[in-house]
Amino acid sequence: MPFAQIYLIEGRSEEQKRALIEKVTHAIVEAVGAPRENVRVWLHDVPKENWGIAGVSAKDLGR
């Protein structure tokens, strides 16, 4: 059972997340031939203050 975990800085819409799940699922099915119903995608919505870029939080960088 293929399992993809994707970490994102918070702020994406529900529609964007649905599209991401669909496209990642499709890519896994095409790449490894896994049955669609066996693919799992887990999105981690990370708060901006918990995401660091070059030693600074994404929140402080205005991301």
LOVO-592030 format. One line per 2 residues: number of its first residue (from 1); for each residue z, x, y of C-alpha. Coordinates in steps of 0.02 Angstrom, whole numbers, plus 50000, padded with zeros to 5 digits. Example, Ala and Ser with C-alpha at 12.3 -4.5 7.8 and 13.67 -1.06 7.14 Angstrom:
1) 50390,50615,49775; 50357,50684,49947;
//
This chain:
1) 50000,50000,50000; 49944,50088,50161;
3) 50074,50080,50299; 50034,50132,50479;
5) 50169,50157,50610; 50115,50164,50792;
7) 50231,50208,50936; 50186,50135,51106;
9) 50266,50139,51276; 50321,49960,51311;
11) 50214,49847,51418; 50065,49797,51311;
13) 50026,49612,51301; 50040,49513,51140;
15) 49851,49498,51141; 49831,49688,51150;
17) 49952,49711,51007; 49860,49583,50900;
19) 49696,49674,50933; 49774,49842,50889;
21) 49845,49775,50725; 49677,49700,50679;
23) 49577,49857,50719; 49697,49976,50632;
25) 49696,49864,50479; 49506,49862,50480;
27) 49498,50052,50497; 49616,50078,50350;
29) 49519,49956,50241; 49356,50047,50283;
31) 49426,50224,50267; 49522,50211,50104;
33) 49457,50051,50025; 49628,49968,50021;
35) 49631,49780,50003; 49660,49701,50173;
37) 49810,49603,50110; 49897,49766,50061;
39) 49887,49848,50232; 50043,49850,50341;
41) 50049,49897,50525; 50212,49922,50617;
43) 50212,49936,50806; 50361,50020,50889;
45) 50379,49965,51070; 50477,50105,51151;
47) 50564,50078,51318; 50492,50187,51455;
49) 50659,50273,51485; 50661,50326,51301;
51) 50489,50409,51304; 50481,50587,51369;
53) 50327,50676,51435; 50344,50860,51483;
55) 50532,50842,51502; 50528,50685,51609;
57) 50544,50503,51556; 50390,50394,51565;
59) 50488,50278,51679; 50523,50417,51802;
61) 50339,50465,51796; 50289,50287,51839;
63) 50198,50257,51675;
//
